[in-house]
Amino acid sequence: MNPTQHDTEQTSPAVDASPRLGVLKTYKLYIGGKFPRTESGRYYKLASPTGEVLANMCQASRKDFREAVVAARAAQGKWASATAYLRGQILYRVAEMLEGRAGQFATELIQMGAEPDAARAEVACAIDRMVYYAGWCDKYQQVFSSVNPVASSHFNFSVPEPTGVVSVIAPESQGLAGLVSVTAPIIAGGNACVVLASNAQALSAITLAEVLHTSDLPGGVVNLLTGDRAELLEHFASHMDVNAAVYCGDDPDQIEKLRTAATDNRKRTITRTRKNWLADDAQSPYDILDTVEIKTTWHPIGV
Amino acid sequence: MTTDDEKQTTPALRFGKAWDYAPAPETTPVPLRKSYGLFLDGEFVAPRSGKTFWSINPATGKRLARIAQAGEADVDRAVKAARRARDGAWGKMPAAERGKYLFRIARMIQEKARELAILESMDGGKPIKESRDVDLPLVAAHFFHYAGWADKLDYAFPGRKPRPLGVAGQVIPWNFPLLMAAWKIAPALACGNTVVIKPAETTSISILHLARIFQEAGLPEGVVNIVTGAGEVGAAVVEHPDIDKVAFTGSTEVGKKIAAAVAGTRKKLTLELGGKAANIVFEDAPIDQAVEGIINGIFFNQGHVCCAGSRLFVQESVADTVIRKLQDRMQTLIVGDPLDKNTDIGAINSKPQLEKIEYYLKVGKEEGAELWQPSCPVPDNGFFCRPTLFLNATQSHRIVQEEIFGPVLAVQTFRTPEEGIAKANNTPYGLSGGVWTDKGSKIFKVTSKIRAGVLWANTYNKFDPGSPFGGYKESGMGREGGLHGLKEYVSLN
């Protein structure tokens, strides 16, 4: 099935006539820093464009999503209060780990249908994008903050704070670069998130989870689910302990459904319609701004 | 809490007649008209619907003026006029010239501030000292602030080229009629948009006098259009297909409906919704100052304030003292004629709002909280409510969880800062909060832990055009004021 898991065939000494059997990876979910199977017991077959079955992916349920929100909420406060310097270093560490596994990511993208050059370009983009947002962790605050010249005797300032827990419907195409491009600005801003990965390119997401897991990113800050977008979309929008929902795609019915379901707790909804996540304009501090809140504090001046 | 014994040994201050002020009514003449039309395409016109309704003076219950009731056809005329202005004169005007119109409007508001303040108090019920000293100065300041932004927008968004959105549909509430109009109109115009705005049906008059200022200032026709009427007029504005931007200030309930209504559209949305703000008093606070802040926090504008400090949290060690001083101070509040310069608490904006407040007073008592009111006289006619405390309130009480929008304060206590913060954050709202302590580090710790958009430390209910205002969670989305308020009226893509 998976070349990376069969590649010992040629290197095995021909002492024994039977070749060594490769060890297949079980792709599971990533919730709260652990790799559980879906509680539902459901799976879907992930196949290459030529029809070769690549893996049985978990088809996450609403309950998996709710568990992930609990994990995200539990992790968010501590992540938000980590220093910006530390958050930056951890995001940079993610880039380091991605670089170390560049070959594996490229192989998986090729398996899922990408041309080799495109796969390598996408992996390079994902790595560089993580570095880009690692650098923003301690800078967006200065760009988006203000000291406000009020007409009374007060020191008045406005600063960004994380919105909280963000649910994300990741891009369906460019399963690695798209996923990294939407997730990185959210965690750079001090939020925790629950992400539904691309359905057809789900291998990248779970391998990315392994990268996140070995990058000192606290468990629960990023939770990754695989499954069916149409099934989970409404729950991603309606959950009362989610503060914002990011939707990637351009299906008007899904966008309306998401925004309607989000009204109950006045969840912020952010729609990203980009097609090409490898483009230069697919990264921006304004993407960080989408999942932060501006807090204004009034402090009297006097003796 | 104070025991019965203590109450007897600590008598409330008794001022008797010493606090009875002679009447000091505001007597400046105002150009109030008998009837008001819609303001469409630069002119006052009769509604196509042919319908009108009465605006009531809430201090007397008597009719003040007849107001045009816009129908869908009128809203459509307004949007078309706004679109023409956007595509025409306003859209083509250099940004600096746009700014100069706003500067001119700000100056004219200052010139006419007194009459506008009086109209505001007559129509809305707020004390003249507030409309004169708070509302109107801020209205002018807001136009003045955003005027200067018009030709400087490129500096507000590094790396981006901001463009106007088009036609903004705006719906505003009755608690700060002119100020909310300024908050909506000034940034929209500064960013190059045109406006269709609907005031609340109980407070239409002052914004129609603002329209006269627009005429006097020579603002091109159609740049601001005003449609008056009740909720269905607002719905028609929000749902009009040629609106590019919806901005609403009002209740969370209506805000959710508006969000659902625009869910399937390209309309950009900002919402300033309800609140249930915590005002937290620590034992090391300057107590007398805190008491004044609590009073201002909840009784300012009869408590008709979305950011009102309607939940008081007092650290247990100073609770008795704070509550006693609060009650003593409340005894001195003057409830009465909004046009009297001595009045502290004016009229409740409308009969339905008074009924809502009275309903919550009943609910609070039934739930087991202890109601306390001062013995001050209230006028026989009109809509009035005594300032009210609910002592021994708990987190689950409806008077603690739900926005009352009246002069009603729910009092609770806490022991540790962590407990105070947790209780303060136990609400679906997140608009504002107050922290009272003499310790600077504690201020920054607590204000950073309260999940709300505006935090006042050792002060409350302060506003400024340069200070971004807006909520977390169910209190809304987007900011108004300052640089951050610009973002809601431009496209950055």
Chai-1 contact restraints between the chains, C-beta under 6 A:
chainA,res_idxA,chainB,res_idxB,connection_type,confidence,min_distance_angstrom,max_distance_angstrom,comment,restraint_id
A,S146,B,L483,contact,1.0,0.0,6.0,A-B,restraint_1
A,N148,B,G466,contact,1.0,0.0,6.0,A-B,restraint_2
A,N148,B,S467,contact,1.0,0.0,6.0,A-B,restraint_3
A,N148,B,G482,contact,1.0,0.0,6.0,A-B,restraint_4
A,P149,B,G466,contact,1.0,0.0,6.0,A-B,restraint_5
A,V150,B,D464,contact,1.0,0.0,6.0,A-B,restraint_6
A,V150,B,G466,contact,1.0,0.0,6.0,A-B,restraint_7
A,V150,B,S467,contact,1.0,0.0,6.0,A-B,restraint_8
A,A151,B,D464,contact,1.0,0.0,6.0,A-B,restraint_9
A,N156,B,S467,contact,1.0,0.0,6.0,A-B,restraint_10
A,S158,B,P468,contact,1.0,0.0,6.0,A-B,restraint_11
A,E256,B,A263,contact,1.0,0.0,6.0,A-B,restraint_12
A,E256,B,G264,contact,1.0,0.0,6.0,A-B,restraint_13
A,R259,B,A263,contact,1.0,0.0,6.0,A-B,restraint_14
A,T260,B,A260,contact,1.0,0.0,6.0,A-B,restraint_15
A,T260,B,A263,contact,1.0,0.0,6.0,A-B,restraint_16
A,T263,B,K256,contact,1.0,0.0,6.0,A-B,restraint_17
A,T263,B,A259,contact,1.0,0.0,6.0,A-B,restraint_18
A,T263,B,A260,contact,1.0,0.0,6.0,A-B,restraint_19
A,N265,B,E474,contact,1.0,0.0,6.0,A-B,restraint_20
A,R266,B,E474,contact,1.0,0.0,6.0,A-B,restraint_21
A,R268,B,M477,contact,1.0,0.0,6.0,A-B,restraint_22
A,E293,B,Y472,contact,1.0,0.0,6.0,A-B,restraint_23
A,I294,B,P468,contact,1.0,0.0,6.0,A-B,restraint_24
A,I294,B,R479,contact,1.0,0.0,6.0,A-B,restraint_25
A,I294,B,H484,contact,1.0,0.0,6.0,A-B,restraint_26
A,K295,B,G453,contact,1.0,0.0,6.0,A-B,restraint_27
A,T296,B,V454,contact,1.0,0.0,6.0,A-B,restraint_28
A,T296,B,S467,contact,1.0,0.0,6.0,A-B,restraint_29
A,T296,B,P468,contact,1.0,0.0,6.0,A-B,restraint_30
A,T297,B,T447,contact,1.0,0.0,6.0,A-B,restraint_31
A,T297,B,L455,contact,1.0,0.0,6.0,A-B,restraint_32
A,W298,B,W456,contact,1.0,0.0,6.0,A-B,restraint_33
A,W298,B,T459,contact,1.0,0.0,6.0,A-B,restraint_34
A,W298,B,K462,contact,1.0,0.0,6.0,A-B,restraint_35
A,H299,B,A457,contact,1.0,0.0,6.0,A-B,restraint_36
A,P300,B,N458,contact,1.0,0.0,6.0,A-B,restraint_37
A,P300,B,T459,contact,1.0,0.0,6.0,A-B,restraint_38
